[in-house]
Amino acid sequence: MKTFAALLVIGALLGGCGSEERASGDPDRVAGTTASSIEDLAAGTTARAAPPPPPPTLADARAAVAGDNYSLAIAIATALGAAKADAIRRIVANRIARRAQDALSSGDRDAAGMLLRLAGRAYPTTQQVRRVRANYKAAKPQAPAGGP
């Protein structure tokens, strides 16, 4: 009886080993494995999927702000949480305010006004935005060119 059971186990093992049937029409294909993948396995080089990219971080959002890609920065920060999204929105508002102040300093009141409107519509009002807005209101409009 033990001999018969041993023969059954050996037969089952040998039955699993006999799966080297060639696929129809493809001489290099053996039981789902191509000859090139067998060579890769023998050489120790296998095709591996690239690891997934790391999740975005606050540093990625700040880099997007530095690259003037405000919508991407806010999208990244929103994925990180509401507090981080608010922080990035304040950073963007301050960056726009600095640009508006630079425009005022160079005498371009129109550009400064446009930037302040953008900051007021889409981003929170920060202390820097309020200060530049006050500077904008205090600046005298330029006289039109070609006056009397």
C-alpha positions as CSV (number, residue, x, y, z in Angstrom):
1,M,0.0,0.0,0.0
2,K,2.8,2.4,0.8
3,T,4.5,1.6,-2.5
4,F,1.3,2.4,-4.3
5,A,1.0,5.8,-2.6
6,A,4.6,6.6,-3.3
7,L,4.0,5.7,-7.0
8,L,1.0,8.1,-7.1
9,V,3.1,10.9,-5.6
10,I,5.9,10.3,-8.0
11,G,3.4,10.1,-10.9
12,A,1.9,13.5,-9.9
13,L,5.3,15.1,-9.7
14,L,6.3,13.7,-13.1
15,G,3.0,14.8,-14.6
16,G,3.7,18.4,-13.6
17,C,7.2,18.3,-15.0
18,G,6.0,17.3,-18.5
19,S,4.5,20.7,-19.3
20,E,7.2,21.7,-21.8
21,E,4.8,21.6,-24.7
22,R,5.6,23.9,-27.5
23,A,2.9,26.5,-28.3
24,S,1.4,26.1,-31.7
25,G,3.3,27.8,-34.4
26,D,6.0,29.4,-32.2
27,P,9.2,27.3,-32.0
28,D,10.8,29.7,-29.4
29,R,7.8,29.5,-27.1
30,V,7.8,26.9,-24.4
31,A,4.9,26.7,-21.9
32,G,4.3,30.5,-21.8
33,T,8.0,31.4,-21.7
34,T,9.8,32.8,-24.7
35,A,13.4,31.8,-25.5
36,S,14.5,35.4,-24.9
37,S,13.1,35.5,-21.4
38,I,14.8,32.2,-20.7
39,E,18.0,33.7,-21.8
40,D,17.3,36.8,-19.7
41,L,16.7,34.6,-16.7
42,A,19.9,32.6,-17.3
43,A,21.9,35.9,-17.6
44,G,20.2,37.2,-14.4
45,T,18.6,40.1,-16.1
46,T,14.9,40.2,-16.1
47,A,12.6,42.9,-17.3
48,R,11.2,44.6,-14.3
49,A,8.5,47.2,-14.2
50,A,9.6,50.6,-13.1
51,P,8.8,51.4,-9.5
52,P,5.9,53.8,-9.1
53,P,6.8,57.4,-8.6
54,P,7.0,58.6,-5.1
55,P,4.0,60.5,-3.8
56,P,4.2,64.3,-4.2
57,T,5.5,66.3,-1.3
58,L,5.3,69.8,0.0
59,A,8.7,70.4,-1.6
60,D,7.2,69.4,-4.9
61,A,4.5,72.0,-4.5
62,R,7.0,74.7,-3.6
63,A,9.0,73.8,-6.6
64,A,5.9,74.2,-8.8
65,V,5.3,77.6,-7.2
66,A,9.0,78.5,-8.0
67,G,8.3,77.4,-11.6
68,D,5.2,79.6,-11.8
69,N,2.9,76.6,-12.1
70,Y,0.5,77.7,-9.4
71,S,-2.4,75.4,-10.3
72,L,-0.1,72.3,-10.1
73,A,1.3,73.5,-6.8
74,I,-2.2,73.9,-5.3
75,A,-3.3,70.5,-6.7
76,I,-0.3,68.8,-5.1
77,A,-0.8,70.6,-1.8
78,T,-4.6,69.8,-1.8
79,A,-3.7,66.1,-2.1
80,L,-1.5,66.6,1.0
81,G,-4.3,68.1,3.1
82,A,-6.2,71.4,3.6
83,A,-3.6,73.0,5.9
84,K,-0.8,72.5,3.3
85,A,-3.1,73.7,0.5
86,D,-3.7,76.9,2.5
87,A,0.0,77.4,3.1
88,I,0.8,77.0,-0.6
89,R,-2.0,79.5,-1.5
90,R,-0.5,82.0,0.9
91,I,3.0,81.5,-0.7
92,V,1.5,82.1,-4.1
93,A,-0.4,85.2,-2.9
94,N,2.9,86.6,-1.5
95,R,4.8,85.8,-4.7
96,I,2.2,87.7,-6.7
97,A,2.3,90.6,-4.3
98,R,6.1,90.8,-4.7
99,R,5.7,90.9,-8.4
100,A,3.0,93.6,-8.1
101,Q,5.4,95.6,-5.8
102,D,8.2,95.2,-8.4
103,A,5.8,96.5,-11.1
104,L,5.0,99.5,-8.9
105,S,8.7,100.1,-8.3
106,S,9.3,100.2,-12.0
107,G,6.4,102.5,-12.6
108,D,4.0,100.0,-14.2
109,R,0.8,100.7,-12.2
110,D,-1.4,98.8,-14.7
111,A,0.6,95.6,-14.3
112,A,0.6,96.0,-10.5
113,G,-3.2,96.4,-10.5
114,M,-3.7,93.3,-12.7
115,L,-1.5,91.3,-10.4
116,L,-3.3,92.5,-7.3
117,R,-6.7,91.7,-8.8
118,L,-5.4,88.2,-9.5
119,A,-4.1,87.8,-5.9
120,G,-7.4,89.1,-4.6
121,R,-9.6,86.7,-6.6
122,A,-7.8,83.4,-6.4
123,Y,-5.7,83.6,-3.2
124,P,-6.0,84.6,0.4
125,T,-5.3,88.1,1.4
126,T,-2.0,88.1,3.3
127,Q,-0.3,91.0,5.1
128,Q,2.1,91.4,2.1
129,V,-0.9,91.6,-0.3
130,R,-2.5,94.3,1.9
131,R,0.7,96.3,2.1
132,V,1.2,96.2,-1.7
133,R,-2.4,97.1,-2.2
134,A,-1.9,100.2,0.0
135,N,1.2,101.1,-2.0
136,Y,-0.8,100.7,-5.2
137,K,-3.6,103.0,-4.0
138,A,-1.0,105.6,-2.9
139,A,0.8,105.5,-6.3
140,K,-0.3,108.3,-8.6
141,P,-1.6,107.1,-12.0
142,Q,0.7,108.0,-14.9
143,A,-0.4,110.8,-17.1
144,P,-1.4,109.6,-20.5
145,A,1.3,109.9,-23.2
146,G,1.0,112.7,-25.7
147,G,-0.7,115.1,-23.3
148,P,-0.9,118.9,-23.8
